[in-house]
Amino acid sequence: MKVLITTDLYVTETNGVVTSVRNLREELVKLGHDVRILTLSGDLKSHKEDHIYYIKSIPFGMVYPDVRMPISYRNDLIQELIDWKPDVIHSQCEFFSFQFARRISRKTGAPLVHTYHTLYEQYVPYLIPIKTLRKYLGKRISKKVVAVVSRKRLKNVDTVIAPTRKVERSLRQYGLRGEIRVVPSGISIDKYQYRMSAEERSQRRQALGIPEDHQVLLNLGRLGTEKNLAELMTLFADLLKLHSKLTFLIVGDGPAKEDLQKQANDLGISDHVIFTGMVPPSEVQNYYQLGDVFISASTSETQGLTYIEAAANGLPLVCRKDPCLDDVIEEGVNGYEYSATDEFLREISSVLEDPHWRHTAARSSEEIAASFDKSCFAEKVEDIYEKALAEDDPSQDSPAE
């Protein structure tokens, strides 16, 4: 099968969509498919590198870092892909590359499958420039705007893939009536099976300035306001009143970093908070293993690959209650979900004070994460492609002569 995957993001290595696309292509190739990627270049030149087609673009990072916009939708490389005649087109972003996907689908007759990765309600307020308007209008208009745009963009898509039931429910609320299949994005389980030695872990923690007798609460990902890290900072300050030997390790970068650093100073806890900044993708699994508990207050995730990665690295999780965690956290087995401050403090305290539970929870996290292996992901997506092709082929519906 010839599969074309389109995505706005591919150059950056620190994004869940990019990780999903790369894992999907790798596994589809293993299954014997011919897979090409159509994305946007990092400059004003279009070019091709092996199976990747880059279309010239300019920066468009108002909502999300690294987002770019094509200069033109007419390009010789697009024609080359049309002439290649893909059997299936799988779009991964609703904006710029989606236009390419739709055009190539119309020209070739290939069915169009789309994965809806992002719940944009959390990002619409970023587009409102005045802070006071953002505060009072952002949440009110976000869902309505996203519903209208999503419904319009996806009305002619053959099948929509939702990473979680949470996303499926949101899409139905937006008014989508077509076929939606729930398929969690996969991760490279093998990548997270390596375990550093106790000596190396101690050395790495020491290099970051983590006291030897401290337990570490870890958050890893983009530092955006939608991730609700300000809540975690406040909760951590309350937690320090109960457990003084703690460090909050924040791995990643983003527009909220400066405000979070100021918040830590204002709360008087900056000596207990470490910001690593962006880390190389090859080092991500090592940073997970520096933590004792993974914590998150985000409710903006569609799936939350960082939760799965944390589990794969053997971490217990304590996270704000959210439907995307339905298949990731088994309450009391590998972690807890909280809805209020007292719940967070109680649950974190029970985790920190029970090393035996943490040991068994680590094993449970690893077992739960194994079900998200990228090979299972690719096989489910392959099944969707085959079904879309069968429905697109009139001969499949005609009685044999």
Secondary structure, DSSP 8 states (H G I E B T S, - for coil): -EEEEE-S--S-SS-HHHHHHHHHHHHHHHTT-EEEEEEE-SSS--EEETTEEEE-EEE--SSSTT-EEES-S--HHHHHHHHH--SEEEE--SSHHHHHHHHHHHHH---EEEE----GGGTGGGG--SHHHHHHHHHHHHHHHHHHHHHHHHTT-SEEEESSHHHHHHHHHHT--S-EEE----B-GGGG-----HHHHHHHHHHTT--TT-EEEEEES---GGG-HHHHHHHHHHHHTT--SEEEEEEB--TTHHHHHHHHHHHT-GGGEEEEE---GGGHHHHHTT-SEEEE-----SS-HHHHHHHHTT--EEEE--GGGTTT--BTTTEEEESSHHHHHHHHHHHHT-HHHHHHHHHHHHHHHHTTBHHHHHHHHHHHHHHHHHHH-GGGTS---
